[in-house]
Structure formats: C-alpha cells, structure tokens
C-alpha cells in the first residue's frame, strides 16, 4: 500500500534516471583570466549534471541561471558524459540537509559536445 505524499513534495519530472553513486566524477570549468574551478558531480545523466559547490565559493559569484559555460566532464570510469561540453546553468539551489549544509547544488543542462 502506498502512503499519500505531502502536497509540498515536488514530483521528479526527469525523463531519464540519474546516476548518483559516482566515484571521483568531476567537472572543470574555466573562465578567461580566472583559476580553473573543479567540482564534484553528485548526479549525472546524458542531458545534465548536479554540482556540489561550497556556498562561499567565488565561483557562485561568477555564474547565474541561464548562463552558458564550457565544462570538461571528467569520468574516471569512462562513462558518458565525458569530455568538453557547452552547458547551461539551470538552477542554483541552497541545500539544507545536514550532509550538504553550507553547499549549493548547481544544475547544468548539457547542450552539445565540443570535442
């Protein structure tokens, strides 16, 4: 028997499942004249990724929703996506759960492969 869900829980509307158990999967993002930013990818599909970023990171001051970035997806296991892609920042969400408190989740939508 399925319990009724509270009204405030959003339904996941993704068209494909996310891989969330990733080992050493990361992303590098470069801006001209700035350091290379490297982040942990906490979930990924062939169409997007979620990045875990400390809320005091200077990177968060350099991005905004709708911005297009070049991102190098680095997958030690060789799983897709891997390589350089154009990606759009879809959301920047504050995380309140104890495990990720003090971090933001940045959602990227993968637009196209560049290499």
C-alpha positions as CSV (number, residue, x, y, z in Angstrom):
1,X,0.0,0.0,0.0
2,X,1.4,3.4,-1.0
3,X,1.1,6.2,1.5
4,X,-0.2,9.6,0.4
5,X,2.7,12.1,-0.2
6,X,2.5,15.5,1.4
7,X,1.4,18.3,-1.0
8,X,4.7,20.2,-0.7
9,X,6.9,17.3,-2.1
10,X,7.7,18.0,-5.7
11,X,7.4,15.3,-8.3
12,X,10.6,14.4,-10.1
13,X,9.8,15.1,-13.8
14,X,13.1,13.9,-15.3
15,X,12.7,11.8,-18.4
16,X,15.7,9.6,-17.5
17,X,17.2,8.2,-14.3
18,X,20.2,10.0,-12.7
19,X,23.4,8.2,-11.8
20,X,24.0,9.3,-8.2
21,X,26.7,6.8,-7.0
22,X,29.7,8.3,-8.8
23,X,33.3,7.8,-7.8
24,X,35.7,10.6,-8.5
25,X,33.4,12.0,-11.2
26,X,34.2,15.7,-11.5
27,X,33.9,18.7,-13.7
28,X,36.3,21.6,-14.6
29,X,35.1,25.0,-15.6
30,X,37.4,27.7,-16.9
31,X,36.9,31.4,-17.2
32,X,39.4,33.7,-19.0
33,X,41.9,35.2,-16.5
34,X,40.5,33.1,-13.6
35,X,41.6,29.9,-12.0
36,X,40.3,26.6,-13.1
37,X,37.3,25.6,-11.0
38,X,36.9,21.9,-10.3
39,X,33.8,20.5,-8.6
40,X,32.4,17.1,-7.6
41,X,29.5,15.9,-9.7
42,X,26.9,14.3,-7.4
43,X,24.4,13.2,-10.1
44,X,24.5,12.9,-13.9
45,X,22.6,11.9,-16.9
46,X,23.4,12.3,-20.6
47,X,21.5,15.6,-20.5
48,X,22.6,17.2,-17.3
49,X,24.6,17.2,-14.1
50,X,24.3,18.4,-10.5
51,X,27.4,20.0,-9.0
52,X,28.1,20.3,-5.3
53,X,29.7,23.7,-4.5
54,X,30.5,25.3,-1.2
55,X,28.3,28.4,-0.7
56,X,31.3,30.7,-0.1
57,X,33.0,29.7,-3.4
58,X,33.9,32.7,-5.6
59,X,32.6,30.6,-8.5
60,X,29.0,31.2,-7.4
61,X,29.5,35.0,-7.8
62,X,30.6,34.4,-11.4
63,X,27.6,32.4,-12.6
64,X,23.8,32.9,-13.0
65,X,20.9,30.9,-14.2
66,X,20.7,30.9,-18.0
67,X,24.5,31.4,-18.4
68,X,26.3,29.2,-21.0
69,X,29.5,27.6,-19.9
70,X,32.2,25.3,-21.3
71,X,32.5,22.4,-19.0
72,X,35.0,19.5,-19.1
73,X,33.3,16.4,-17.6
74,X,36.0,14.0,-16.2
75,X,34.8,10.5,-15.7
76,X,37.5,8.1,-14.4
77,X,35.3,5.2,-15.3
78,X,34.8,6.4,-18.8
79,X,31.1,6.7,-18.6
80,X,29.2,9.3,-20.5
81,X,29.2,12.2,-20.5
82,X,32.9,12.6,-20.7
83,X,34.7,15.4,-22.5
84,X,34.1,19.1,-23.2
85,X,30.5,20.3,-23.5
86,X,28.5,23.5,-23.7
87,X,26.2,23.6,-20.7
88,X,23.6,25.9,-19.4
89,X,23.2,26.8,-15.7
90,X,19.6,25.7,-15.0
91,X,19.4,26.3,-11.2
92,X,21.4,27.2,-8.2
93,X,19.8,25.7,-5.1
94,X,20.7,26.0,-1.4
95,X,20.9,22.7,0.3
96,X,19.6,22.4,3.8
97,X,20.1,18.7,4.6
98,X,22.8,18.2,7.3
99,X,25.1,16.2,4.9
100,X,25.3,19.0,2.4
101,X,24.6,22.0,4.7
102,X,26.7,25.0,3.6
103,X,26.7,24.0,-0.1
104,X,24.7,24.8,-3.2
105,X,23.6,22.5,-5.9
106,X,24.2,23.9,-9.3
107,X,22.2,22.1,-12.0
108,X,23.6,22.1,-15.5
109,X,21.8,21.2,-18.7
110,X,24.2,19.7,-21.4
111,X,23.6,21.4,-24.7
112,X,26.2,19.9,-27.0
113,X,29.6,18.2,-27.1
114,X,32.5,20.4,-28.2
115,X,35.4,17.9,-28.7
